[in-house]
Amino acid sequence: MSAKYKILIVEDEKNIRNLVKTILKANGYQVFDATNGSTGMIMYNSHCPDLIILDLGLPDIDGVQFIREIRQVSQTPIIVLSARHKESDKVSALDLGANDYVTKPFGMEELLARVRATLRNTLIKESGGDFKGVKFTVDNLTLDYDKRRVMIDGGEIHLTQTEYNIVEYLSIHSGRVLTYADIVKKIWGFSDSGSIKKLQVNMANIRKKLNEKPGENRYITNELGVGYRMNSDDK
């Protein structure tokens, strides 16, 4: 499937840029690259890529500004690849419209999985989110979108409507970290001082019902201070 996808890498570190470029090409992607934001924008306009892999520490503009400029004209998916580990940097990039955030150093298998997940989620979104007859599976957990049922090893897990909505939303974007604010807005439609606490309480109940032990992250990973990620079988 990857042969038809074009990926733009905007990264000033030569070794990283060449490594990512080589691995992506070896996996069938068509790759373009730029060493700074200005060239990256020219390459974007020239080649209309299906996905952008973006470093935040560019020599001419901050990568966050690059995200802003792209989001003014397009919803092309963006995976941030950055050495910035602060929670505030991750949340800022994701809230501005980045689809995912990978910190350096990183594993190439992880990056490839994030690329596949992001492209898959984009296809689902472009299809209008039609999940008729579709099921989601990770490990031994299955979501039946038609019946709004969650099952583990074939046995149904009884979730409240809100709990199911959270799990469904995470599963639709599996492999991608969703910020607390994003989830709250989607599930409740508003945000107040107690919204994140409300989400955390629901997540604790969900984990308990899924029999996830603290720190196990078998189905859902908590990106501390940032949000939650539904794991993906897309390896």
N, C-alpha and C positions, 0 to 999 in steps of 0.2 A: 504493500500500500504506500510505502514511503517515497517511492520513485517520483510521484507527481508533486510532492511537497517541496516548496522553496523556503529556505531558512536563511535569514540575515543575521550574522554575528557582528555585534558592535562591541569591540574589545581592544584596548590599546596594548595589553601585554602580549607580545609576539608569541611566546611559548604556549600560553593558554589558547590564544586564538587559533594557532596552527593545529594544536592537539584536538580541539573541539571540531575544527573544520575537517580534519582527517577522519575522525571517528564518524562524524555525520555522513560524509561522503561514502565511507565504507558500508554504511547502513542504508544506502540508497537515496539519500536526500540530495537535492541540488542546493549548493551553498554559495552565498556571497558574503563578503566580509568588509568591515570598515574599522579604521583605527581611532576614529573620533566621532562625535555626535553630528557634526556638520556633514561629513562624508556619509555617515550612516543615513541621514535624512535624504541625501541625494540618491543613495543606493535604494532606499525604501521607495522613493517616488519612481525610480527607473524600473525596478524589478517586481514591485508589488508582492512581497514575500507572504507566505502563509503563516510564518512565525518569526519572531525576533528574539534572539538571545542577547541580553543587554547587560554590560558592566555599568555600575553606577559611577565609578571613579574615572570618568573620561577626562582627557587633557584640556578640552575646550569648554564643554558645558557639563553640568551635573546630569547624570543619567535620569534623575527625577524629572528634570526639565524636558528631557527627551520623551519620557512617558507622557507628560502633559501635552506636548506638541502632537504626538501620534494620536492621543485620545481626542484631540480636537477634530480630527478628520477621519478616524478609523477605529474599529474594534479589533484590529489585527492582534492576535494573542502575543503576549510578551512574557518571557521568562527572564527574570533578573538573575544574573550570575555575579555575585559581589563578595568582596572581603569584609563588608560591613556587617557586623554581627549584632548590633544593637537592635532591640525590639522595636524601638521607635523608627528606625530606618526601614525595617521590614513592613511594619504597619503602614507607614507613609507610602511606600511604593505600591503595596497591595491596594490600599484605599484609593490611590490615584488611578488604578486600573491595570496594574501588572497582574498577570494570571497566576504566577508562581514565583518563588524566591528560593534560589539555591545558593548556599554560602560556600566560599572557598576556604580550605581545599575541598574538593568534591570528588565523588566517584563517577566515572563515565557511565557505568551501568545505571546509576541513579539518575543522571542527567538524561540519558536516553529514555528511561521510563517516564520521566516528567514530560519530555517532548511528546512521546506517544500519547500520554494521558491528556495533555493540553490540546493536541490536534484532534483527538477523539471527542473531547468535550465540545470543541468548536463545531465539529460536524453535527453533534446532537443539537446544539443551539441553532445552527443554521437550518436544521430540518424542522424547526418549529417546536421542538420538545415533544414530539409525538412518541410516547412510550407504550403505545398499544401493543400488547403481547410481549413486551420487553421485561426481562428480569435482570437484576444486578447480582453478581456473586463475588464475594471475596472470602477466601479460605472456606469455611463451612457455613458461612452466613449468606442467605439469599433474600433479596427484596423482590416481591411480585408487585409491580407498579399498578397493574390492573386491579388487583384485589386489595391493595394497600396492606399487604401482609409481610411480616419479617419472620424468617424461619432460620433455625440453626439445626443442622443435620435433619431437616425435614419437619422438625417440631416447631410450632408457632410460638413466637415471643410476643406477649401481649403488651403493646405500647399504647400510651394515651395518644390522642390525636396530635398534640403538640410534639410529643416525643417522636412519633412517626414522621412528622413533617421535617423535623431536624435531621433525622437519619436519611430520609429521602433526598433532601437538599444536598447533604454531604455526599451521598452516593452518586448523584448526578454529576458532581464535580470531583469524583474520586481521583486521588493523586494530586489534588491541588489544595493548598492551604487556604481556608476561608477565614477572614478576620472575624473577631467577635462582633464588630459593628455590622459587617455584611450579613452574618447569620441572623442577628437580632432584627435588622431591617426587613429581611425576607420573611421571617417567621411571625413577627409581631407588627411590623409596619411602622414602628416608631422606636425611638431610643430615649431612655431617661436614666437617671442615676442608678436605678436598680436593675437595668436591663441585663448587664453582663452577669450579675449575680443570679438572676433568674435563669439565664442560659446555663450557667455552671451547675445549678441545682438540677435542671433537666438532664444535663449531660451525665451527672453523677447517677441519676436514676437509670438512664439508658445503659451506662456501663454495668451497673449492678444487674439489670435484667439480661444483658448479653453475657453475664458472668465473666467480665473482663476484670482481672486483678489489677490493682494499682501499679502503674508503670509497665503493664504488659503490652498495651497498644496493639492488640491483635487485629482489631478492626478499625479503630479510630485513634489517631495520634493527636495528642495535645501539644501544639507548638506554644510553649509557655509565653504568656504575655502577648501573643499574636492572635491565635485562633485554633481551629481544628482542621484536621485532614482525614478524610476517609481513605484508608489504604486501598491499593489497587492490585489486582492479580496481573496487571499488564506489566510484565517483567521485560 
